[in-house]
Amino acid sequence: MWTKSHSIVTNEATKEQMWKLFTDINNWHVWNNEIEFAKLEGNVEAGNHYLIQPKNGRIVKVKLLEVVENKHCLECGEFPLATMYYDHFMEETANGLKITNTITVKGLLGFLWVQLVVKKIANTMAAHVQQQIKVASKR
């Protein structure tokens, strides 16, 4: 198993603003220049899924496993013989809104997919959250 987390505390955006941006999956390409598109049909709810295509990558189906409005979303994507879990969590603290993202990879070929794909995703977590905060704070 491989895991990487990133947390940030901000006073620039509320949990409601962040949640609204995060759950507007069909418009992720507006603030994330590393994807061609993301497409969700229906609601952001456990049991549903969306499709996402990274630039220069293949279309990936991402399942929504747990969704708690304004607080938490756990999703997963499948690789051959490995699964990547992406956990997004928000909590209000005395210092501001704490946003924590954690990526975990499990499975027989997890080590391979970490090297080929997941490390790049993990290394952009901080920049993506900063961009989300910037965009969300203006909504």
Backbone as JSON Lines, residues from 0, in Angstrom:
{"i":0,"aa":"M","n":[0.85,-1.18,0.0],"ca":[0.0,0.0,0.0],"c":[0.89,1.24,0.0]}
{"i":1,"aa":"W","n":[0.46,2.25,-0.73],"ca":[1.16,3.53,-0.83],"c":[0.17,4.64,-0.52]}
{"i":2,"aa":"T","n":[0.59,5.64,0.27],"ca":[-0.3,6.73,0.65],"c":[0.46,8.05,0.66]}
{"i":3,"aa":"K","n":[-0.24,9.12,0.22],"ca":[0.31,10.46,0.34],"c":[-0.85,11.4,0.66]}
{"i":4,"aa":"S","n":[-0.62,12.3,1.64],"ca":[-1.65,13.27,2.05],"c":[-1.1,14.69,1.95]}
{"i":5,"aa":"H","n":[-2.03,15.61,1.8],"ca":[-1.71,17.03,1.83],"c":[-2.84,17.75,2.54]}
{"i":6,"aa":"S","n":[-2.49,18.63,3.47],"ca":[-3.49,19.44,4.18],"c":[-3.12,20.91,4.08]}
{"i":7,"aa":"I","n":[-4.14,21.73,4.08],"ca":[-3.97,23.18,4.09],"c":[-5.11,23.79,4.89]}
{"i":8,"aa":"V","n":[-4.82,24.87,5.59],"ca":[-5.85,25.61,6.31],"c":[-5.99,26.96,5.62]}
{"i":9,"aa":"T","n":[-7.24,27.34,5.34],"ca":[-7.49,28.59,4.62],"c":[-8.67,29.34,5.23]}
{"i":10,"aa":"N","n":[-8.61,30.65,5.09],"ca":[-9.73,31.52,5.44],"c":[-10.28,32.22,4.2]}
{"i":11,"aa":"E","n":[-9.78,31.83,3.04],"ca":[-10.15,32.48,1.79],"c":[-11.46,31.95,1.2]}
{"i":12,"aa":"A","n":[-11.82,30.73,1.53],"ca":[-13.04,30.13,0.97],"c":[-13.75,29.34,2.07]}
{"i":13,"aa":"T","n":[-15.06,29.28,1.97],"ca":[-15.85,28.5,2.93],"c":[-15.98,27.07,2.45]}
{"i":14,"aa":"K","n":[-16.41,26.2,3.35],"ca":[-16.62,24.81,2.95],"c":[-17.72,24.71,1.9]}
{"i":15,"aa":"E","n":[-18.72,25.6,1.99],"ca":[-19.8,25.59,1.0],"c":[-19.29,26.0,-0.38]}
{"i":16,"aa":"Q","n":[-18.42,27.01,-0.42],"ca":[-17.84,27.43,-1.7],"c":[-16.96,26.31,-2.29]}
{"i":17,"aa":"M","n":[-16.16,25.7,-1.44],"ca":[-15.28,24.62,-1.9],"c":[-16.1,23.42,-2.38]}
{"i":18,"aa":"W","n":[-17.13,23.08,-1.64],"ca":[-17.97,21.93,-2.01],"c":[-18.68,22.19,-3.34]}
{"i":19,"aa":"K","n":[-19.19,23.4,-3.51],"ca":[-19.88,23.75,-4.75],"c":[-18.94,23.59,-5.95]}
{"i":20,"aa":"L","n":[-17.71,24.07,-5.81],"ca":[-16.72,23.94,-6.88],"c":[-16.37,22.48,-7.12]}
{"i":21,"aa":"F","n":[-16.1,21.76,-6.04],"ca":[-15.68,20.36,-6.15],"c":[-16.76,19.49,-6.79]}
{"i":22,"aa":"T","n":[-18.01,19.74,-6.45],"ca":[-19.08,18.89,-6.96],"c":[-19.58,19.32,-8.34]}
{"i":23,"aa":"D","n":[-19.05,20.4,-8.87],"ca":[-19.36,20.82,-10.24],"c":[-18.37,20.13,-11.19]}
{"i":24,"aa":"I","n":[-18.44,18.81,-11.19],"ca":[-17.46,17.98,-11.88],"c":[-17.36,18.29,-13.37]}
{"i":25,"aa":"N","n":[-18.49,18.58,-14.0],"ca":[-18.48,18.85,-15.45],"c":[-17.71,20.11,-15.82]}
{"i":26,"aa":"N","n":[-17.4,20.94,-14.84],"ca":[-16.63,22.17,-15.1],"c":[-15.24,22.16,-14.48]}
{"i":27,"aa":"W","n":[-14.75,21.01,-14.08],"ca":[-13.4,20.95,-13.52],"c":[-12.35,21.48,-14.49]}
{"i":28,"aa":"H","n":[-12.56,21.28,-15.78],"ca":[-11.58,21.73,-16.77],"c":[-11.36,23.25,-16.73]}
{"i":29,"aa":"V","n":[-12.3,23.99,-16.15],"ca":[-12.16,25.45,-16.05],"c":[-11.0,25.84,-15.14]}
{"i":30,"aa":"W","n":[-10.83,25.1,-14.04],"ca":[-9.76,25.44,-13.1],"c":[-8.6,24.43,-13.09]}
{"i":31,"aa":"N","n":[-8.79,23.28,-13.74],"ca":[-7.74,22.26,-13.78],"c":[-7.26,22.09,-15.22]}
{"i":32,"aa":"N","n":[-6.12,22.7,-15.53],"ca":[-5.63,22.65,-16.91],"c":[-4.93,21.34,-17.26]}
{"i":33,"aa":"E","n":[-4.96,20.36,-16.37],"ca":[-4.34,19.07,-16.64],"c":[-5.34,18.03,-17.14]}
{"i":34,"aa":"I","n":[-6.62,18.43,-17.29],"ca":[-7.61,17.48,-17.79],"c":[-8.29,18.02,-19.04]}
{"i":35,"aa":"E","n":[-8.66,17.11,-19.91],"ca":[-9.45,17.46,-21.09],"c":[-10.89,17.7,-20.68]}
{"i":36,"aa":"F","n":[-11.42,16.76,-19.87],"ca":[-12.8,16.91,-19.41],"c":[-13.05,15.98,-18.23]}
{"i":37,"aa":"A","n":[-14.11,16.28,-17.52],"ca":[-14.68,15.39,-16.51],"c":[-16.18,15.45,-16.73]}
{"i":38,"aa":"K","n":[-16.85,14.29,-16.66],"ca":[-18.27,14.25,-16.98],"c":[-19.01,13.38,-15.97]}
{"i":39,"aa":"L","n":[-19.96,14.01,-15.32],"ca":[-20.83,13.31,-14.36],"c":[-22.26,13.38,-14.88]}
{"i":40,"aa":"E","n":[-22.92,12.26,-14.88],"ca":[-24.35,12.24,-15.17],"c":[-25.05,11.92,-13.87]}
{"i":41,"aa":"G","n":[-26.0,12.76,-13.49],"ca":[-26.69,12.56,-12.23],"c":[-26.06,13.38,-11.13]}
{"i":42,"aa":"N","n":[-26.22,12.9,-9.91],"ca":[-25.78,13.64,-8.73],"c":[-24.46,13.13,-8.18]}
{"i":43,"aa":"V","n":[-23.83,13.98,-7.4],"ca":[-22.63,13.58,-6.66],"c":[-23.14,12.83,-5.44]}
{"i":44,"aa":"E","n":[-23.16,11.5,-5.55],"ca":[-23.65,10.65,-4.46],"c":[-22.98,9.3,-4.54]}
{"i":45,"aa":"A","n":[-22.88,8.66,-3.39],"ca":[-22.27,7.34,-3.33],"c":[-22.99,6.4,-4.28]}
{"i":46,"aa":"G","n":[-22.22,5.61,-5.0],"ca":[-22.77,4.68,-5.97],"c":[-22.72,5.19,-7.39]}
{"i":47,"aa":"N","n":[-22.6,6.51,-7.56],"ca":[-22.51,7.08,-8.9],"c":[-21.04,7.09,-9.32]}
{"i":48,"aa":"H","n":[-20.77,7.53,-10.54],"ca":[-19.4,7.64,-11.04],"c":[-19.32,8.8,-12.02]}
{"i":49,"aa":"Y","n":[-18.09,9.19,-12.33],"ca":[-17.86,10.16,-13.39],"c":[-16.71,9.65,-14.26]}
{"i":50,"aa":"L","n":[-16.62,10.23,-15.45],"ca":[-15.52,9.91,-16.36],"c":[-14.61,11.12,-16.41]}
{"i":51,"aa":"I","n":[-13.32,10.87,-16.44],"ca":[-12.34,11.96,-16.52],"c":[-11.25,11.55,-17.5]}
{"i":52,"aa":"Q","n":[-10.8,12.54,-18.29],"ca":[-9.7,12.29,-19.2],"c":[-8.59,13.29,-18.95]}
{"i":53,"aa":"P","n":[-7.48,12.8,-18.41],"ca":[-6.32,13.68,-18.26],"c":[-5.76,14.02,-19.64]}
{"i":54,"aa":"K","n":[-5.11,15.16,-19.76],"ca":[-4.45,15.49,-21.02],"c":[-3.42,14.41,-21.31]}
{"i":55,"aa":"N","n":[-3.4,13.97,-22.54],"ca":[-2.47,12.91,-22.98],"c":[-2.7,11.59,-22.25]}
{"i":56,"aa":"G","n":[-3.92,11.37,-21.77],"ca":[-4.21,10.13,-21.06],"c":[-5.49,9.5,-21.55]}
{"i":57,"aa":"R","n":[-5.81,8.37,-20.96],"ca":[-7.03,7.66,-21.35],"c":[-8.18,8.06,-20.43]}
{"i":58,"aa":"I","n":[-9.38,7.84,-20.89],"ca":[-10.57,8.12,-20.08],"c":[-10.63,7.12,-18.94]}
{"i":59,"aa":"V","n":[-10.87,7.64,-17.73],"ca":[-10.91,6.8,-16.53],"c":[-12.29,6.95,-15.88]}
{"i":60,"aa":"K","n":[-12.83,5.83,-15.44],"ca":[-14.1,5.83,-14.7],"c":[-13.75,5.9,-13.21]}
{"i":61,"aa":"V","n":[-14.31,6.9,-12.54],"ca":[-14.04,7.09,-11.11],"c":[-15.36,6.9,-10.35]}
{"i":62,"aa":"K","n":[-15.34,5.98,-9.4],"ca":[-16.53,5.67,-8.6],"c":[-16.56,6.53,-7.34]}
{"i":63,"aa":"L","n":[-17.75,7.02,-7.01],"ca":[-17.95,7.75,-5.77],"c":[-18.37,6.75,-4.7]}
{"i":64,"aa":"L","n":[-17.54,6.56,-3.7],"ca":[-17.79,5.55,-2.66],"c":[-18.53,6.12,-1.46]}
{"i":65,"aa":"E","n":[-18.12,7.3,-1.01],"ca":[-18.75,7.96,0.15],"c":[-18.85,9.45,-0.16]}
{"i":66,"aa":"V","n":[-20.02,10.02,0.14],"ca":[-20.21,11.45,-0.08],"c":[-20.99,12.01,1.11]}
{"i":67,"aa":"V","n":[-20.4,13.0,1.78],"ca":[-21.06,13.72,2.87],"c":[-20.97,15.2,2.5]}
{"i":68,"aa":"E","n":[-22.1,15.81,2.19],"ca":[-22.14,17.18,1.69],"c":[-21.36,18.14,2.58]}
{"i":69,"aa":"N","n":[-20.57,18.99,1.94],"ca":[-19.75,20.02,2.59],"c":[-18.68,19.46,3.52]}
{"i":70,"aa":"K","n":[-18.38,18.17,3.39],"ca":[-17.42,17.59,4.32],"c":[-16.47,16.57,3.7]}
{"i":71,"aa":"H","n":[-16.99,15.59,2.96],"ca":[-16.15,14.44,2.63],"c":[-16.59,13.78,1.33]}
{"i":72,"aa":"C","n":[-15.61,13.37,0.53],"ca":[-15.89,12.57,-0.65],"c":[-14.74,11.58,-0.82]}
{"i":73,"aa":"L","n":[-15.09,10.31,-0.9],"ca":[-14.11,9.25,-1.16],"c":[-14.44,8.65,-2.51]}
{"i":74,"aa":"E","n":[-13.45,8.62,-3.38],"ca":[-13.65,8.08,-4.72],"c":[-12.55,7.09,-5.04]}
{"i":75,"aa":"C","n":[-12.78,6.27,-6.05],"ca":[-11.74,5.31,-6.44],"c":[-11.74,5.08,-7.94]}
{"i":76,"aa":"G","n":[-10.55,4.82,-8.43],"ca":[-10.34,4.47,-9.83],"c":[-9.56,3.17,-9.89]}
{"i":77,"aa":"E","n":[-9.84,2.39,-10.91],"ca":[-9.21,1.07,-11.05],"c":[-8.09,1.1,-12.09]}
{"i":78,"aa":"F","n":[-6.99,0.47,-11.75],"ca":[-5.93,0.14,-12.67],"c":[-5.88,-1.38,-12.75]}
{"i":79,"aa":"P","n":[-5.25,-1.95,-13.77],"ca":[-5.08,-3.4,-13.75],"c":[-4.33,-3.83,-12.48]}
{"i":80,"aa":"L","n":[-4.96,-4.65,-11.67],"ca":[-4.4,-5.22,-10.44],"c":[-4.04,-4.18,-9.38]}
{"i":81,"aa":"A","n":[-4.74,-3.04,-9.4],"ca":[-4.53,-2.02,-8.36],"c":[-5.73,-1.07,-8.34]}
{"i":82,"aa":"T","n":[-5.95,-0.46,-7.18],"ca":[-7.01,0.53,-7.02],"c":[-6.44,1.76,-6.35]}
{"i":83,"aa":"M","n":[-6.82,2.93,-6.89],"ca":[-6.42,4.19,-6.29],"c":[-7.64,4.81,-5.62]}
{"i":84,"aa":"Y","n":[-7.49,5.13,-4.33],"ca":[-8.53,5.81,-3.56],"c":[-8.09,7.26,-3.38]}
{"i":85,"aa":"Y","n":[-9.03,8.17,-3.61],"ca":[-8.74,9.6,-3.44],"c":[-9.77,10.12,-2.44]}
{"i":86,"aa":"D","n":[-9.29,10.54,-1.28],"ca":[-10.15,10.99,-0.19],"c":[-10.02,12.49,-0.04]}
{"i":87,"aa":"H","n":[-11.15,13.19,-0.12],"ca":[-11.2,14.64,0.03],"c":[-11.98,14.93,1.31]}
{"i":88,"aa":"F","n":[-11.38,15.68,2.23],"ca":[-12.02,15.91,3.53],"c":[-11.86,17.37,3.92]}
{"i":89,"aa":"M","n":[-12.95,17.97,4.4],"ca":[-12.93,19.35,4.86],"c":[-13.47,19.42,6.28]}
{"i":90,"aa":"E","n":[-12.81,20.22,7.11],"ca":[-13.31,20.43,8.46],"c":[-13.01,21.85,8.9]}
{"i":91,"aa":"E","n":[-13.96,22.44,9.6],"ca":[-13.76,23.79,10.13],"c":[-12.95,23.68,11.42]}
{"i":92,"aa":"T","n":[-11.93,24.52,11.52],"ca":[-11.1,24.55,12.72],"c":[-11.07,25.99,13.24]}
{"i":93,"aa":"A","n":[-10.47,26.18,14.39],"ca":[-10.35,27.53,14.96],"c":[-9.51,28.43,14.07]}
{"i":94,"aa":"N","n":[-8.62,27.84,13.26],"ca":[-7.74,28.61,12.39],"c":[-8.27,28.79,10.97]}
{"i":95,"aa":"G","n":[-9.38,28.14,10.64],"ca":[-9.94,28.23,9.3],"c":[-10.37,26.87,8.79]}
{"i":96,"aa":"L","n":[-10.67,26.82,7.51],"ca":[-11.12,25.58,6.88],"c":[-9.9,24.71,6.57]}
{"i":97,"aa":"K","n":[-9.88,23.52,7.14],"ca":[-8.8,22.58,6.88],"c":[-9.24,21.62,5.78]}
{"i":98,"aa":"I","n":[-8.46,21.59,4.71],"ca":[-8.74,20.73,3.56],"c":[-7.63,19.69,3.5]}
{"i":99,"aa":"T","n":[-8.02,18.43,3.53],"ca":[-7.06,17.34,3.47],"c":[-7.41,16.42,2.32]}
{"i":100,"aa":"N","n":[-6.44,16.16,1.48],"ca":[-6.59,15.2,0.39],"c":[-5.59,14.08,0.61]}
{"i":101,"aa":"T","n":[-6.07,12.85,0.45],"ca":[-5.21,11.69,0.64],"c":[-5.41,10.72,-0.51]}
{"i":102,"aa":"I","n":[-4.31,10.3,-1.1],"ca":[-4.35,9.29,-2.15],"c":[-3.73,8.02,-1.59]}
{"i":103,"aa":"T","n":[-4.43,6.91,-1.79],"ca":[-3.95,5.6,-1.35],"c":[-4.05,4.65,-2.53]}
{"i":104,"aa":"V","n":[-3.03,3.86,-2.74],"ca":[-3.04,2.85,-3.8],"c":[-2.83,1.49,-3.16]}
{"i":105,"aa":"K","n":[-3.72,0.57,-3.52],"ca":[-3.64,-0.8,-3.01],"c":[-3.68,-1.76,-4.19]}
{"i":106,"aa":"G","n":[-3.08,-2.92,-4.02],"ca":[-3.16,-3.95,-5.04],"c":[-1.81,-4.47,-5.44]}
{"i":107,"aa":"L","n":[-1.84,-5.6,-6.11],"ca":[-0.64,-6.31,-6.5],"c":[0.32,-5.46,-7.34]}
{"i":108,"aa":"L","n":[-0.22,-4.7,-8.3],"ca":[0.62,-3.86,-9.14],"c":[0.56,-2.37,-8.74]}
{"i":109,"aa":"G","n":[0.17,-2.14,-7.5],"ca":[0.09,-0.77,-7.01],"c":[1.4,-0.02,-7.16]}
{"i":110,"aa":"F","n":[2.51,-0.66,-6.84],"ca":[3.83,-0.01,-6.93],"c":[4.1,0.49,-8.35]}
{"i":111,"aa":"L","n":[3.66,-0.27,-9.34],"ca":[3.88,0.12,-10.74],"c":[3.05,1.35,-11.1]}
{"i":112,"aa":"W","n":[1.76,1.33,-10.71],"ca":[0.87,2.45,-11.04],"c":[1.24,3.71,-10.27]}
{"i":113,"aa":"V","n":[1.81,3.55,-9.1],"ca":[2.31,4.72,-8.36],"c":[3.4,5.4,-9.19]}
{"i":114,"aa":"Q","n":[4.32,4.61,-9.71],"ca":[5.42,5.17,-10.5],"c":[4.95,5.76,-11.83]}
{"i":115,"aa":"L","n":[4.01,5.08,-12.49],"ca":[3.57,5.5,-13.82],"c":[2.59,6.67,-13.81]}
{"i":116,"aa":"V","n":[1.71,6.73,-12.8],"ca":[0.6,7.69,-12.84],"c":[0.41,8.46,-11.53]}
{"i":117,"aa":"V","n":[0.35,7.73,-10.43],"ca":[-0.17,8.3,-9.19],"c":[0.76,9.34,-8.57]}
{"i":118,"aa":"K","n":[2.06,9.16,-8.66],"ca":[2.97,10.16,-8.08],"c":[2.76,11.53,-8.71]}
{"i":119,"aa":"K","n":[2.49,11.57,-10.0],"ca":[2.24,12.86,-10.66],"c":[0.97,13.5,-10.1]}
{"i":120,"aa":"I","n":[-0.07,12.71,-9.92],"ca":[-1.32,13.22,-9.35],"c":[-1.06,13.73,-7.93]}
{"i":121,"aa":"A","n":[-0.36,12.94,-7.14],"ca":[-0.08,13.31,-5.76],"c":[0.77,14.57,-5.67]}
{"i":122,"aa":"N","n":[1.71,14.72,-6.58],"ca":[2.6,15.88,-6.56],"c":[1.9,17.17,-6.97]}
{"i":123,"aa":"T","n":[0.72,17.06,-7.57],"ca":[-0.03,18.27,-7.96],"c":[-1.16,18.59,-6.98]}
{"i":124,"aa":"M","n":[-1.33,17.79,-5.93],"ca":[-2.43,18.02,-4.98],"c":[-2.39,19.42,-4.4]}
{"i":125,"aa":"A","n":[-1.25,19.86,-3.92],"ca":[-1.15,21.17,-3.27],"c":[-1.52,22.29,-4.23]}
{"i":126,"aa":"A","n":[-0.99,22.23,-5.45],"ca":[-1.29,23.27,-6.44],"c":[-2.77,23.27,-6.81]}
{"i":127,"aa":"H","n":[-3.36,22.09,-6.95],"ca":[-4.78,22.01,-7.29],"c":[-5.66,22.58,-6.18]}
{"i":128,"aa":"V","n":[-5.33,22.3,-4.95],"ca":[-6.13,22.83,-3.85],"c":[-6.0,24.36,-3.8]}
{"i":129,"aa":"Q","n":[-4.81,24.88,-4.02],"ca":[-4.62,26.33,-4.06],"c":[-5.47,26.95,-5.17]}
{"i":130,"aa":"Q","n":[-5.49,26.31,-6.33],"ca":[-6.29,26.81,-7.44],"c":[-7.79,26.72,-7.13]}
{"i":131,"aa":"Q","n":[-8.2,25.62,-6.48],"ca":[-9.6,25.48,-6.08],"c":[-10.01,26.6,-5.12]}
{"i":132,"aa":"I","n":[-9.16,26.87,-4.15],"ca":[-9.44,27.93,-3.17],"c":[-9.59,29.27,-3.89]}
{"i":133,"aa":"K","n":[-8.68,29.54,-4.79],"ca":[-8.72,30.8,-5.53],"c":[-10.02,30.94,-6.33]}
{"i":134,"aa":"V","n":[-10.41,29.9,-7.05],"ca":[-11.62,29.95,-7.87],"c":[-12.87,29.97,-6.97]}
{"i":135,"aa":"A","n":[-12.9,29.09,-5.95],"ca":[-14.07,28.99,-5.08],"c":[-14.34,30.29,-4.33]}
{"i":136,"aa":"S","n":[-13.29,30.99,-3.93],"ca":[-13.46,32.21,-3.14],"c":[-14.14,33.33,-3.93]}
{"i":137,"aa":"K","n":[-14.16,33.21,-5.24],"ca":[-14.77,34.23,-6.08],"c":[-16.21,33.9,-6.45]}
{"i":138,"aa":"R","n":[-16.71,32.77,-5.98],"ca":[-18.07,32.34,-6.34],"c":[-19.04,32.75,-5.27]}
